[in-house]
Amino acid sequence: MPGRTTRKLLTKARVTRSAFLEAAHEIFRKRGYYASSVSEISRHLGLSAGTFYQYFKNKEQVFLELNDLILARFAAKAEAVSDPGESFPERLKTQLSLLLAHVTENFPFHRILGESELIDQATIAYYETIVRHFRDFLRREQQAGTIRSLDPNLIAYAFIGICYFQALELGAFQRGGQEVLDLIVDITLNGINGSKEWMNRPDFQLFELPPPAAMRPLNHETLTKGEKTRQAIFRAAESVFGRQGFNRAGVADITREAGVAQGTFYVHFSSKKELITGFVQYINREMRQTLQRSSGSAGDRRDAELYGMAAFFEFLKDHREIYRLVPEFEMISREVGLWYYRKVAEGYATRLRSAMEAGEIRGLPPEFLARSLMGLTHFVGLRWIVWSSSPQAELPRRLFADLMEFVFFGLQTPVKE
């Protein structure tokens, strides 16, 4: 029967194609996009590379189809959400449960999105598709008068950032997924502002970042010749990595930019991988020093948060090319990638804990709060600064004011006395 034979062939082709997509997803998860190959994906199925090319043009096509498949699964689940519950907190919890589950289930793919050179055409489109659902939800609630009139696009990216950074480390879920979800709902509803009166609370619309504190020399000692060379190599690496990415940049490119010989490079680093580890520590230290210079003199932790977030967006403006590569840290070395975030979160959580004891910040698990605040500023910074096509990209003042309103006071419309 010709018809039956044709149907069997089409069914087999669909099964094989689907198997290649799942195999590619698995290999990408383990090795990252750049380190994976068509031959490795094919071997995973026990098939030849020639069979792969019967179904796909190249590895890029597989990546883009995986992107579409994951978005289609999200859309199907989002469509099934009917906003149950009579109150806004109930509806919000349903929506955030959808997002947290999606991010957690697809977290390895999110890391791949950050690593891929297709960031402009795939990563941004991916997140915009997710954001569209939550933006529409927030607009409906604003029209009903149940939440503050804050930019829904901005808040949707903040939602993603909070959920992403809770999923970033598996230890975040030691409390249990339901408890984490309840904490996310709490912070998005009520913000972080504590019960203690906030003296001289600034007008977020008119806020200006105060001049940063002067840098203090380290034990009044000057850098040695070797330390100066390492600093020059790190600065050159930032420039080269920003242009070419970690995977495509070569040692020769970096030494040429730094004005040193390749032999000198190997005096300080045994390999490019060791350089990357040192570079991650270098850029992390640069960021933390920038934030501390801007927020360290604030008497109230709420002022410190305000100054620190503004300083973070300024830091992104100066380091936007390298910051878009931050997700690649995890693909090169998960330990190094986690260290980057943990180093910031550890000190951050300690300072937040002290502020909670003083009544300046609401009582929340400090580690959870640190990850949440890091996540929302990270994704807002990506959207308006790092991913922007404008060479002078910055977070507009109006959006910064809305973000601060959300951070400190949450979404719920204030109760009228």
C-alpha positions in Angstrom: 0.0 0.0 0.0 1.8 3.2 -1.2 -0.2 5.5 1.2 0.6 3.4 4.2 4.3 3.1 3.3 4.5 6.9 2.9 2.9 7.5 6.3 5.4 5.1 7.9 8.3 6.9 6.3 7.0 10.3 7.4 6.4 9.0 11.0 9.9 7.6 11.1 11.3 10.9 9.8 9.5 12.9 12.5 10.7 10.5 15.2 14.3 10.7 14.0 14.1 14.5 13.7 12.7 14.8 17.2 15.4 12.4 18.5 18.1 14.7 17.0 16.6 17.7 18.8 16.5 15.9 22.1 20.1 14.7 21.6 21.3 18.2 20.8 19.5 19.5 23.8 21.3 17.0 26.0 24.7 17.7 24.5 24.3 21.4 24.7 23.3 21.1 28.4 26.5 19.2 29.1 29.1 20.9 26.9 27.5 24.2 25.9 26.7 25.5 22.4 30.3 26.2 21.2 31.9 23.1 22.5 29.3 20.8 21.0 29.5 19.4 17.5 27.3 17.8 14.9 29.3 14.5 15.1 28.9 14.4 18.9 25.1 14.9 18.6 24.9 12.2 16.0 27.1 9.7 18.0 24.8 10.2 21.0 22.0 8.6 18.9 24.3 6.0 17.2 23.7 7.7 13.8 26.1 9.3 11.3 26.6 13.0 10.7 25.3 12.4 7.2 22.0 11.4 8.7 22.0 14.6 10.8 22.3 16.7 7.6 19.3 15.0 6.1 17.2 16.8 8.7 19.1 19.9 9.6 21.3 22.4 7.7 23.7 23.0 10.6 24.0 23.2 14.4 22.5 26.7 14.4 19.3 25.4 12.9 19.0 22.8 15.7 19.5 25.5 18.3 16.9 27.8 16.8 14.4 24.9 16.5 15.0 24.0 20.2 14.3 27.6 21.0 11.0 27.5 19.2 10.1 24.1 20.8 10.7 25.4 24.3 8.7 28.6 23.7 5.9 26.6 22.2 5.7 24.5 25.4 5.7 27.6 27.5 2.9 29.1 25.3 0.8 26.0 25.7 1.1 26.1 29.5 0.5 29.8 29.6 -2.6 29.5 27.6 -3.9 26.9 30.0 -3.6 29.4 32.9 -7.0 30.9 33.6 -6.0 33.3 36.4 -7.9 31.4 39.0 -8.6 33.1 42.4 -10.6 36.0 43.4 -7.7 38.1 44.8 -4.7 39.6 43.0 -2.2 37.7 45.3 -3.8 34.4 44.2 -3.6 35.4 40.5 -0.1 36.6 40.9 1.0 33.3 42.6 -0.5 31.3 39.7 1.5 33.4 37.2 4.8 33.3 39.1 4.4 29.5 39.6 4.2 29.2 35.8 7.4 31.3 35.4 9.4 29.6 38.2 8.5 26.2 36.9 9.5 27.1 33.3 12.8 28.7 34.3 13.7 25.7 36.6 12.8 23.1 34.0 14.7 24.8 31.2 17.5 26.4 33.2 20.3 24.6 31.2 18.8 26.1 28.0 18.8 29.5 29.5 22.5 29.2 30.1 23.0 28.2 26.5 21.0 31.3 25.4 23.5 33.4 27.3 26.4 31.7 25.7 25.2 31.7 22.1 26.6 34.1 19.5 23.0 34.2 18.3 22.1 36.4 21.3 20.7 39.3 19.2 18.3 37.2 17.1 17.5 34.4 19.5 18.1 35.3 23.1 16.3 38.7 23.0 13.4 37.2 21.0 13.1 34.3 23.5 12.8 36.6 26.5 10.5 39.0 24.8 8.1 36.1 24.1 8.1 35.1 27.7 7.8 38.8 28.8 4.8 39.4 26.5 2.6 37.0 28.6 3.4 38.6 31.9 3.2 42.1 30.5 -0.3 41.4 29.4 -1.2 40.0 32.8 0.2 43.1 34.5 -1.7 45.4 32.1 -5.0 43.7 32.9 -4.4 44.1 36.6 -3.5 47.8 36.2 -6.6 48.4 34.2 -8.6 46.8 37.1 -6.8 49.1 39.6 -5.3 46.2 41.7 -1.6 47.2 41.3 0.6 50.2 41.1 1.0 52.0 37.8 4.5 50.7 37.1 5.9 49.9 33.6 4.7 46.3 32.9 7.6 45.6 30.6 10.1 46.5 33.3 8.3 44.5 36.0 8.0 41.4 33.7 11.8 41.4 33.3 12.2 41.8 37.0 10.0 38.7 37.5 12.3 36.7 35.2 15.4 37.9 37.0 14.0 36.9 40.4 13.0 33.5 39.3 16.2 32.9 37.2 18.5 33.7 40.2 16.5 31.5 42.5 17.0 28.7 40.0 20.7 29.6 39.4 21.9 27.4 42.3 20.2 24.2 43.3 20.7 25.1 47.0 18.1 27.8 46.5 15.5 25.0 46.6 16.6 23.3 49.8 13.7 25.2 51.4 11.3 23.5 49.0 9.9 24.8 45.8 6.6 25.9 47.3 8.3 28.0 50.0 10.5 29.7 47.4 7.4 30.5 45.4 5.7 31.9 48.5 8.7 34.1 49.2 8.8 35.4 45.6 5.1 36.3 45.8 5.7 38.1 49.1 8.6 40.2 47.8 6.8 41.1 44.5 3.6 42.1 46.5 5.2 44.0 49.3 8.8 45.0 48.4 11.7 45.1 50.9 11.0 48.3 52.9 11.2 47.8 56.6 9.1 49.2 59.5 11.7 51.8 60.6 11.0 55.3 59.3 13.0 56.1 56.2 14.4 59.6 56.9 14.7 61.9 53.9 13.4 59.3 51.6 14.4 60.4 48.1 12.1 61.2 45.2 13.0 58.3 42.8 12.1 60.5 39.8 14.7 63.1 40.8 17.3 60.8 42.2 20.9 61.5 41.4 23.8 59.2 42.3 26.1 60.9 44.8 29.9 61.1 44.0 31.6 57.8 44.8 34.0 57.6 47.7 37.6 57.9 46.9 39.5 54.7 46.3 41.8 53.8 49.2 45.3 52.4 48.3 45.9 48.8 49.3 48.2 49.1 52.3 49.8 52.1 50.6 51.8 49.7 48.5 52.5 50.2 44.8 51.9 47.3 42.4 54.9 45.2 41.5 56.0 44.9 37.8 54.4 41.4 37.7 51.1 42.7 39.1 51.0 45.5 36.6 51.6 43.0 33.8 48.7 40.9 35.1 46.4 44.0 35.3 47.4 44.9 31.7 46.6 41.3 30.5 43.2 41.5 32.3 42.3 44.8 30.7 43.3 43.5 27.3 41.3 40.4 27.9 38.2 42.4 28.7 38.6 44.2 25.4 39.3 41.1 23.3 36.6 39.0 25.1 34.1 41.8 24.6 34.7 41.8 20.8 35.2 38.1 20.2 33.8 36.1 23.1 35.7 33.7 25.4 35.7 30.8 22.9 36.8 32.6 19.8 39.4 34.8 21.5 43.0 33.6 21.3 46.0 34.1 23.6 47.8 35.9 20.7 44.9 38.3 20.4 45.1 39.2 24.1 48.9 39.5 24.3 48.9 41.7 21.2 46.3 44.0 22.8 48.2 44.1 26.1 51.5 44.8 24.3 53.3 41.8 25.9 55.0 38.7 24.5 53.2 35.3 24.5 56.0 34.0 26.6 55.2 36.7 29.2 51.6 35.5 29.2 52.6 32.0 30.2 54.7 33.3 33.1 51.5 34.4 34.7 48.9 31.9 33.3 49.4 28.3 32.5 46.5 28.3 29.9 43.7 30.4 28.5 41.3 28.6 30.9 43.4 29.8 33.9 43.3 33.3 32.5 39.5 33.1 32.2 39.3 32.0 35.9 41.5 35.0 36.9 39.6 37.3 34.7 36.2 36.4 36.2 37.7 37.2 39.6 39.1 40.5 38.3 35.8 41.7 36.8 33.9 40.6 39.9 36.3 42.6 42.1 35.9 45.6 39.8 32.1 45.5 40.1 32.1 45.0 43.9 34.5 47.9 44.4 32.3 50.1 42.2 29.2 49.3 44.2 31.0 49.7 47.6 32.3 53.1 46.6 28.8 54.3 45.8 26.9 52.7 48.7 29.4 52.2 51.5 28.8 55.6 53.1 25.0 55.4 53.3 23.7 55.3 56.8 20.4 53.5 56.0 20.5 50.3 54.1 17.7 51.5 51.9 19.9 54.4 50.7 22.7 51.9 50.1 20.4 49.7 48.0 19.3 52.8 46.0 22.9 53.9 45.4 24.1 50.4 44.7 21.5 49.7 42.1 22.1 53.0 40.3 25.9 52.3 40.4 25.4 48.8 39.0 23.6 50.2 35.9 26.4 52.7 35.5 28.9 49.9 35.7 27.0 48.0 33.0 27.3 51.1 30.7 31.1 51.0 31.0 31.4 47.2 30.7 28.4 46.2 28.6 30.3 44.2 26.0 31.9 41.9 28.6 28.8 41.6 30.8 26.9 40.0 28.0 29.4 37.2 28.2 28.8 36.6 32.0 26.5 33.5 31.3 29.5 31.9 29.4 31.3 31.7 32.7 29.1 28.8 33.7 29.5 26.9 30.4 33.3 27.2 30.6 33.4 26.2 34.3 30.2 25.8 36.4 32.4 26.3 39.5 33.8 29.6 38.3 30.3 30.7 37.2 28.7 30.0 40.5 31.7 31.6 42.3 31.0 34.8 40.4 27.5 35.1 41.8 28.2 33.6 45.2 31.0 36.1 45.9 28.5 39.0 45.4 25.7 37.2 47.3 27.6 36.3 50.4 28.6 39.8 51.5 25.2 41.1 50.2 23.3 38.7 52.4 25.3 39.7 55.5 24.6 43.4 55.0 20.9 42.7 54.4 20.7 40.6 57.6 22.1 43.5 59.6 19.6 45.9 58.0 16.7 43.5 58.9 17.8 43.6 62.5 17.7 47.4 62.4 14.2 47.4 60.9 15.3 49.0 57.6 14.6 46.0 55.5 11.7 43.6 56.0 12.4 40.2 57.6 13.1 37.8 54.7 15.7 35.0 54.3 18.8 37.1 53.5 20.2 34.7 50.9 16.9 34.6 49.1 16.6 38.4 49.2 20.2 38.8 47.9 19.6 36.5 45.0 16.3 38.2 44.2 17.7 41.7 44.1 20.7 40.6 42.1 18.4 38.8 39.6 16.0 41.7 38.9 18.8 44.2 38.4 20.7 41.7 36.2 17.8 41.2 33.8 16.7 44.8 33.7 20.3 45.8 33.0 20.5 43.1 30.2 17.3 44.4 28.6 17.9 48.1 28.6 21.7 48.4 28.5 23.6 45.3 27.5 21.2 44.2 24.7 20.5 47.7 23.4 21.7 48.6 20.0 22.4 52.2 21.1 26.1 53.0 21.9 24.8 55.3 24.7 22.3 52.9 26.2 21.1 53.5 29.7 18.1 52.8 31.9 15.7 55.7 31.5 15.1 57.7 34.6 11.4 57.0 34.5 12.1 53.2 34.5 14.7 53.5 37.2 12.1 55.3 39.4 9.5 52.5 38.7 12.0 49.8 39.5 12.9 51.4 42.8 9.2 51.8 43.6 8.7 48.1 42.9 11.8 47.0 44.9 10.9 49.0 48.0 7.1 48.8 48.0 6.0 46.0 45.7 3.1 45.9 43.3 0.1 46.1 45.6 -1.8 49.4 45.5 -1.2 51.2 48.8 -4.1 51.0 51.3 -5.8 54.3 51.6 -6.1 55.5 55.2 
